[in-house]
Structure formats: structure tokens, C-alpha cells
Amino acid sequence: KKFYAHDEQNQAKTGDTVRIMETRPLSKLKRWRLVEVIQK
């Protein structure tokens, strides 16, 4: 499944395995926030 997540520090790249958490709506599509990059 595809999730639109907010990445404040712009640390994740396409294909990375990341941990996200649900948060308040940040935009029309973004309801998730990046917590950490697990694997690059």
C-alpha cells in the first residue's frame, strides 16, 4: 500500500524502509509522519 508521509528533514529516499506514525491531517493526502529510516 502507498502512504503519503511528511518527512521534515528530507532524509528518506525512494525504496527506503521507514517507520511512520499516524498524525493529524497535514494536507489533503498526508496523514502520516516519518519517525525513522530503518533501512536505506
C-alpha positions in Angstrom: 0.0 0.0 0.0 1.2 3.6 -0.7 1.3 6.1 2.1 2.0 9.9 1.8 4.1 10.7 4.8 5.6 14.0 5.9 9.4 14.0 6.0 10.6 17.2 7.7 14.4 16.6 7.3 14.0 15.1 3.8 16.0 12.0 5.0 14.1 9.2 3.2 14.7 8.2 -0.4 12.6 6.1 -2.8 12.9 2.4 -1.8 13.9 3.0 1.8 12.2 1.0 4.6 10.8 3.5 7.1 8.7 3.7 10.2 5.7 6.1 10.1 3.0 7.1 12.6 -0.5 8.5 12.1 -0.9 12.1 12.9 -3.3 15.0 12.3 -4.1 15.8 8.7 -1.1 17.8 7.3 -2.5 18.2 3.8 -5.2 16.7 1.5 -3.3 13.4 1.3 -0.8 13.4 4.2 -2.0 11.8 7.4 1.3 10.2 8.3 4.6 11.4 9.7 8.1 9.8 9.3 9.5 8.5 12.6 12.8 6.9 11.4 14.5 5.3 8.4 15.0 1.6 9.2 17.0 0.5 6.1 18.4 2.5 3.2 
